[in-house]
Amino acid sequence: MKKTVLQGIITILLFLGTWFVLTQIDWVKVFKIQKITNTTEQKLGELFWDVFKKTEKESKNTHVLNAIDSIVTHICSTNKIDRKKIKIHVLNKDEINAFALPGGHLIVYSGLIMNVDNQQELTGVICHEIAHIELNHVMKKLVKEIGLSVLISMTTNGGPEVIKETAKMLSSSAFDRNLEKEADIKAVDYLIKAKVNPEPFANFLYKLSQGHEGTKYLTWISTHPDSKERAAYITEHNKNRSEDYRAILSKNTWDKLKEELKD
């Protein structure tokens, strides 16, 4: 009986302690900051994308865009990701690169598509970048390295050179190791739910870590270091999973995608 009474008192004290802590939080301020951050992210995404749109050649090839859109849409639908959040852009550039911008912008260079051995490798890279978006890694990186107040000022009266340099940073610098690993593991989970074999993604990382005929264009691997180690833990995360894997694109669609990009 005494034990029951003591447990009841402890429960009440814990409740009151938790209630007291929560009442000390300025929730209006918290939600206001979150709203500011979300608005800032969308605006930054538009500003940064505008930099690439003006300086790079965006693909207008219907087959190319439809093929990449099919991959992204399948990944989103099988993983319950809001497809409208992901804004895909394909740029005609030889660099082997893909990266995320604030506001859900995902940029893929044609050089990446041309240098993967199969669509599963490409899908793995796309899943990795979607993971960065879904895990809010892009804004975490920007806030950490630049600061929220500076980012907000960029959306109001920031100079074009500052915006250009920040956009360039996102396309050519790595996230920290923990964020990269988190994105890798999340990408594997995305692939498995989408019934896409994750092993080619690990193979792609390992292949690039061993050198590649397009070394001078390997931007993605230079911004995602420790590829050999990453390939190992991706393989380990996928270990002993028996799945009925399948391709997202038909062979004809995949082959035509490659062919279209040669022109």
Secondary structure by P-SEA (a helix, b strand, c coil): caaaaaaaaaaaaaaaaaaaaaaacaaaaaaaaaaaaaaaaaaaaaaaaaaaaacbbbbccaaaaaaaaaaaaaaaaaaccccccbbbbbbbcccccccccccbbbbbbaaaaaccccaaaaaaaaaaaaaaaaaaaaaaaaaacccaaaaaaaaccccaaaaaaaaaaaacccccaaaaaaaaaaaaaaaaaacccaaaaaaaaaaaaacccccccaaaaaaccaaaaaaaaaaaaaccccccccccccaaaaaaaaaaaac
